[in-house]
């Protein structure tokens, strides 16, 4: 479900401290035996309460401290091990009440600070417990409330009696709650307001739930929110009462019978003020937040197994979600995201996953204004999913995939079968292929990559390409089937620099030389012999700038002779000026049918390419039938 709850905590450890004679041990024994002990030992043994008998379904350890039996060092160790400290005082003993501020609170603070060395970090939660309420006819709560204002780590205070068992179970419930649903990360007592971190988290949640992006949560959106967080619909009468409370306290919290952001924040403020922290925490954890109001790593990066030789692509569910997100933020409906729309789309994320001004324009298709189109949007996500799938998982979580799809974002990813299986079966099951474009400086390889993104390649003539963007992605039709081809521009600094394995390994290699430069071919000839001659990776030799005079190459073989010797396709002559795109289709087809290289079948014979294409079409139709059959039986492979 992608939901993170308090029950994921392994246990809650409660430590009871206080002056001698205030009744710490009696409280523990009364809880366990449900009767007041006639004889009380100096210290109770540590007890464990099983999860199934606690309100929060979490195992709870209760630890007693005795100054008679234990040292100051032992006390410090127990304070640091505890998740919450209950400071017990006797309501009939003013000295024990005064000692809360003069001794116990400073002691707990200093012990925790000296342990982590960071006094500004969130402090250990504390519950103040007034015992022996059966001995007096008044309350000490007013005195304790004044202490709470000075010590924000105090989560709650409770008066009880070990003798009459009054509020005993409640005391331990509040201690549990202080750990599982702490107040301090959510609320600032002295300001009577939410903490900045809590506000920021709730603003993100509001935006994700605002499906129509009108800055309001209507009844439909509120009901979806309710179901996602609490697995139950919101009854119309309750909904009306909630709106009435908001309207009464925050006049602009309701607009057109819908809840505004201000009203949404007020509602959570009200929950906390009424001691219902668990409600706000349930919402925050459903949206991936941990106790420090940071996104859980397990939520952002669920474990994904990728066998060696496999790759990662967007699944149909992933694509549909991203299409819906795009359409939601394409406010003017022009089929492209303006810089402002793009910024708004990623406002629920720490930052955008790429630079809009540079990366988008140079890595995927855009419109004439340089704005990313829906096609380019899916291309860019496809690129990120192949080269950095962890980042894709993170950003899908930030955008609310886990909430909208009600499942982990792993279902948005398809892990392909291993490449060795593709080779054995003589065709690739992938729809995304990586092509490495390798050539000496000045060979025109960057222009070849950029030409893949635009309709009129001639616009790139004479341009200098200075950028750190090394990937370009677009879709191509391989015998009627849409495939994505990613071109990676391999940066070659010096002719003798060796290529790294990650620069060599790909689905198809494009070795580029400048046909008008007699010294250009030697570099890629050496690259081929050193890295690809014994490899199963398909290779295409491309001569660029063919609109200029072709020069004889200063190498022991000419390009065509070289290709013939190594059973490669004849050199493909390419120019931005001609505006012809068949090179990219050819590269994608070679990647889809790697076995052609293995058996030396790479020729210009159209019949070979046609047979290959029929293989792609037949495999796709078969895959469709299999998927339909699986779907019909209601079985889903994960």
N, C-alpha and C positions, 0 to 999 in steps of 0.2 A: 504493500500500500504506500510505501514511501513515508509512513507516518512515524514520528519519534515521540515517545511518551515517557512519562516518569518511570513507568514500570521497567524500562531498560536499565535503570540503575540496579546494581547487584544487591545492595543492601543500604540500610540507614543505620548509622551508629550514633546513639544518643548518650551523652555523658552528663551525669548529675553532679554538680558541685555546690558548695555552700558551707556556712559555718557549722561547727559541731552542734548537734541537738536540734537542727531545724526540721529533721524528718526525711532526709533523702532516702535512707534505706527503707524506712517504713512505706514510703510511696511506691517503691519498686515491689516490695513484698505484697502490699495490698493489691497491686495490679495483677500479680501472678496468681495469688491464692484467692482473690476476690473476698478477702476478709482481713481485718486488722490483726497484725501479729502481736501476741501478748509479750513475746520475748524477741528483742531485736538485736542481731549481731552488730559488731562495729562496721561491717561492710557486707553488702550483698554480693554474691558471686555474679559474674557477667551472665546475662541470660539472653537467649535468642527467641524472638517471637516469629513463628513461621509466617510466610507470606499470606497464606489463605485465611488467617485470622486478623489481618490488618486491613483497615479501610482502603489503603492504596495498593494492596497486593504486593508489598515489598518486604522481604525479610528484615527484621529490625533487631539490632543488638542494643541492649541497655546496660550501661556501665556505671557502677557506683564508685565514688571516690571517698576515701577516709584519710584525714590528715594524721590520724593516730597510727594507721598501719602503713601509709605510703609517704614517700619523700616528695620534695618539690620537683625533682627531676622526673619522677614517675607521673606527677600531675601534668607537667609540661608535655610529656610524651602522649598522655591520654587526650589532652586538649587538641594536639595536632592531629591525632588519629580520628577524633570525633568529627562527624558531619554537622552536628548541632550541639550546643552546650545549654543545658537547663541550669540556671542559677536559682537555687531554692533558698527562700527566706521564710521565717516564721512570722505570720501576720500579727502575732501578739508581742513581737520583740522588735522594738524600734532599732536597736543596735544592728540586728541582722539585716534590716532594711537599708540602713545607712551604709553598711559594708558592701552593698551591691556596687555603689559608685566609688567608694573609697578604696576598695580592694579588688573585688572579683572582675568587674568589667575592665579596669585597666590591666589586670593580670592576663585575662584572655586575649586582649588586644596585643599586648607586648609579646606574649608567647607566640601568637600567630605571625606577627610582623618579623620577629627574630628568626622564625623558621623559614619564611620565604623571602625575607629581605625587601619586601615591596609593600610598605605601609598603605599605599594608595589603592591597592587591589581590593576587590570585594571581600569584606570581612566575614568571619565565621558567624553564621546566624545564631542568635541567642533567644531563648524563651525564659521569661521571668516567671517563677512559680511561687505563689504565696501559699504555704501550707498552714494547717491548723485553723482553718476558717470556722471550725466548730467551736472554738474557744472565744470568739468575739462576736459582737452584734453590729459591727460596722465594716466598711470595706477600705482596703488600702489602694484600690485601683487608681484613684486620682493622683496619689503620690507617685505611683509607678508610671503613669502616663507622662508625667513631667520628665522622668528619666528617659523614657522612650524618645522624646523629642531631641535629646542631646546625644543619643546613641542610635544611629540609623540601623545598626546591625540587629537591634532588638526587633524580632519579628512579631512577637505577641506576648501577652501576659495573661495569666490565669490564676484564679484563687481556687484552692481545693482543700480536701481533708483526707488524710490517709486513714483516719479513724472511721469516718462515716462513708468513705469511698466516694464522696462528692467530687465530681469533675476529674476523677483519676484517669479514666480512659481518654477524656477530652484533652488532658494535659499531654499525654503521649501522642495523641493525634495531632495536636498543634506542633509538637516537636517534629513529627514526621513531615508535616506540611511545610515547616520552615525550611526543610531540605529539598523536598520535591517541588514545592511551589513558592519559592522565596519572594519576599516583597521587594527587597532592596534593588534588584536589577530592574524592577518595573516602575517603582514609585518613589518620589522624594517627599518624605513626610512634611518637612518644614515648608515646602512649596505647595503642598497639596496638588501635585501634578505628576504626570508620567515622566520617566527619565528620558533624556534625548535618545538613547539607544532603543528604548521601548517604542517611542514615537516613530522613529525611523523604520523599525520593523513592521509596525502596524500600518504605516503609510504604504509600504511595499505590498502588504497583504491586501489593503484596500484596492490598490491599482490592479492587482492580479484578478480580484473578484469583480471589478468593474468591467464586465465583458464588453459593453458597448462604448466604453471609454468616454462617458458623459460626465465623469466626476461625481456620480451618484450611484448608490446601491438601491435599485428598485426591488420590488417584492420578489421577483424571480431570482435576482442575484443574491438577495439575502437568504432565500430558501436553499439555493445551491451552497452558499457559504455554511449554513447551518448543517446541511447533510454531510458536507465534506469534513467538518470539524467534529460533529457530534453524532453522526450517523442517524439522524432523526429529522423529520421535517419540522418547520416552524409553524405552529398553529396560528390561524388568522387572528384569533383573539389576542394571543400573546404578542404577535407582531404589532397589532394596534396599540397594545399597552406599552411596548418598548418605544414606539414612535411618540406616544403621548408623553412619556417620561423625558425623552430627548427634547421634544418641543417645549416642555415646561421649563427645562433648565438651560437649554441652549437654543434660543430662537432661530438662529440660522443653521441649526443641526438637521433640520428637515426642509427639503425644497421639492415642490411638486410631488408630495407624498413619498419622497425617497430620502434616504439617509445620506447626508453629506459627509465629507471626511471629518469635519469638526464634530459632527454627531457621533461618528464611529469611534473617534478617540475618546469622547466624553463617556460613551457607554463602557469602555474598558476601564476608564478612570473610576467610574461608579462601581464596577465589579470589585475592584481592588479596595476601594473605600469601605465596601460592605463585607470585606473578608473573603471574597470569592476569587482569590488569586488563581485557583485551579482552572477557572473558566478561561481567563486570558492565557494562561500557560498552555492549555489544551489547544488553543488557536495557534499560538506561536510554535509549538512543537509540531503541529500538523503541517506547518509551512517550513519546517526544517531547522528551527532554531534550538540551540542548546541552552544550558543554564546561564551562560555568559552573553546570551543574545547574539551569538555568532552562528552562521550556518554550519550545521553538522557536516563533518567531512564524509560520513557515511551517506548522508543525504545528497551531497554534491557529487560524490565519486563512488557510487556503488561498484563493488568489484566486478570486473568484466574479464572473462577469460578469452584470450586471443591466441590460438595455437600458432606456432611458427609457420610462416608462409601464408597465413590468412590475413585478410584486411577487413576494414570496417566501413560500412555504408549506412545511410539513413534507411530505416524501414518505411513501409507505407504509413504507419502510424506517426512516425517522426515527421515525414513530409507533410502529412495532413495538418498536424499541429502547427508547423512553421508557416504553412499557407494561411491558416486561420489567424495567426499572430500578424502576419504581413497585412492581410486585408483589414484587420481591426485597426491598425495604425495608419493605413493609407487613407487619411481623412478625406482628401479631395477626390479619391477614386480614379486617379490618373494612371494607375498601374505601376507607380514608382514611389519610392520613399525619398522625400526631400530630406535635407540635413536635419531640419527640425523634427520631422516625423521619425526619422531614424534615432534621434536623441531621445525622444519620448518613448519609443519602443523599448530602449534599453535602460529606462529610468528605474526599473526594478533590479538592476544589476549594479555591481560595484563600479563598472565601467563598460564601455562597448568592447567586444572581443577583437575588434579590428579598427583601424583608423579609416573613417569614412572618406576623408579628403584625399588620401593617397592610396591606401590598400584597395578599397572597393573599385576605384576607377581602373586600377592596373592589374586586378586579379580576376575580375568576372565581368560579364556583360552589363552595360548600363544604357540609359537612354542618352539622347544628344546632350542633355544638360549635365551628364555625369552622375545621375541619380540611379541607384540600383533598382532594377525591375524585379518583378516576381521571379522571372527565370534566373536572373543574376543572383537574387537572394537565395534561392535553392542551390544554385551552383556554389555559392560561397560557403554555405553550411556543409555541402557535400565535400568540398575541399577540406574544411576543418575536421570533418568526421574521419577522413582518411588519414590526415597527417597528425592530428592531435585529438583523438577521440575523447580523452579525459576532459579537455576544454569544452567539447560539445556537450558532454554529460553535465558539467557544471552550469553552463549557460541555459540548458534546457530546464534545469532546476530553478535557476534564478527567474526564468520567464514563467514558471508555474506549471510546467508539464506534469509534475507529480500530482498537482491538485486538479488541473483540468481533465487529465486522462485517468486520474484516480489510480495510478500505478507508478512503479519506478520508471525512471527514464531509460532503463535498459531496454524496454520494449520499443524504444525509438531507434535502436541500433540493430543492424543486421551484420553478423560476423560471417564472412564468406568462408567457403571451404578452402582447404590448403591448396597452394599452387601446384604441388606435386600431383594432386588428384586431378586438377584441371589438365595437366600435361598427359596424364595417363588416359583420361577420357577424351583427349584431343579437342577440347573446347573449354572456354572459360565460363564459369557460372557468375562472374562478376558483372556489374554494370558501371563500375568506376575503375578507370585504368590510369596508371601513372607512367608518363613518358619523360625520360630525362633527355634534355637537349644539351648536347655537349659539343663544344667547338672552341677554337682559339679566339682571342679578343679580336673584334672587328669583323668576325665572320657573318654577322647578321643574325645570330641566334636569338637575341632579345627581341628584335623586330619580328622574327618568325613567331615567337611566343605571343607577342602583343597582337599580331595580326589575327590570331585565333579569336580575339574578343570582339572585333568590330566587323561590320559588313563591308566597309570600304577600306581595305588595307592600304591603299595608295595614300591615304591621309597621313600615314606614318612615315612616308618617304622624307628623308633629310632630317628626321628628328633624332636628338640625342637622348638616350634612355639612362637616366641617373636615378636609381631607386634601390631600396633594399628588398622590394617585393620580388620574390623569386618564383612564385607559382602563378600560373594562369589556368583557368578552368572554363570550359564551355561544353555543351552537349553536341554530339554528332549522331547521325543516323547510320547505323551499321546494318545494312540490308533490312531496313524498315524498323529496326529496334533502336530506341534512344539509349545511348551510352554517354557517360561523362568521361572526358579525357582531361587529365591534369598534366600540363607541361611544366616541368621544373627546369629553370635556367641554371645550369651548373656553372658556377663562377670559377673560371680558370685564371689564376693570377700569373703563373709562369708555366711555360711549355713543359718543363721537366717535373713539375709538381705531381706527386702521385694522387690518384683518386681514392677517396675513402670508400669502404664497402657500401655505406648508405648513399654514396653518390653514384655508385655503379648499379646497384640492385633496383630493378624497376620492371614494369610489365612490357615495355618496349623502349628501345634506345634510338634516339635520333641524333646521328653524328653529322654535324654541320661544318661545311667548309665554304669559303668564298670562291666561287668559280672564276672570278676575275682577278684573283690573287694567286700567282704561281706557287707561293710558299705556304698556302693555307691547308692543302690536303694532307701533307705529311703528318701533321699533328693527329688528325682523327684516324689515319691509317695505323699509327702507333697505338693509339687508344684501343682500336678494335682488336689488334693482334694481342695486346697485353691483357685486356679485360674481357673481351666478348667472343673471341674465336672459339674457345672451348666452353662457352656458356650456352644455356638453352634460351637465353633472352633474345627475342627477335630484334633485329637491327635494320634501320634504314639509313642509307647515306644520302644526304641532301646537299646539293650545290646551290647556294643562294646567289642573289644579284645576277640572275641569268639574263636580265635585260641589258646588262653590260657585255662587252666582248669577253667570251670565254677564253681563258688562257691555259696553255699546257702546264701541267703541274710538275714541279721540280721534285719528282719522286720516282723510284724505280719502276712503278706501274702507274698508269693513268687510272682515274677513278672507275671507269667502266671495266677495265681489265681486272682491277682489284676486286670489284663486286663479282665478276664472273668466276674468278679463282676461288672465292670464299662462298660461292653459291648464294649471293645476296641479290636482291632486286637491283636492276641498273640504277645509277644515281638519279634521284628525283630532282629536277631543276625547278627552282622556286624563286619567285620575285614578288615583292609587295606590289609592284606596278601592275602585274597581270591580274591581281585580285581573284586568283583561283584558290579554292578551298579543299580540293581533293586530297591534298597532302594529309590533312588532319583525319579525314575519314580512313585513309589508308593506314595511318598509324594506329588508330583505334581497332581496325579490323585485324591487324597483325597482333595486337595485344589480346584480342578475343580468341585468336586461333594460334597460340604459341607453338602447337605441334607442327605447323607448316615449316617453321624454321628448323625444327629438329630433324625433319626428313628431307630437307633441302628442296622444299616445294615452293619457295618464294620466287614466283615468276610474274611476268606481266600478263600471262595468259588469262583472259577474262573468265574462262571456264573454271579455272581453279578458284578464283574469287567468288564466282557464282555458287559453286558447290559449297564453299565455306559459308556463304550467306544463307543458303538453304539449311545448313546445319544449325545456324543461329536461330532461324525462324522455327524450325522443327522443335528445337530444345525449348524455346519460349512457349510454344503452343502446348507441349507436353507438360511443362511446368505449370501452366495455367490450369490444365485439366486436373493435375494432382492437387493443386491448391484448392480448386473448387470442391474436389472430393473431400479433402480434409475439412474444409469449412462446413460442408453439408453434414458431416458427422458430429460437428460441434467440438472437434479436437483442435487444440492450438499448440503448436510447438513453440517452446520458449527457449 
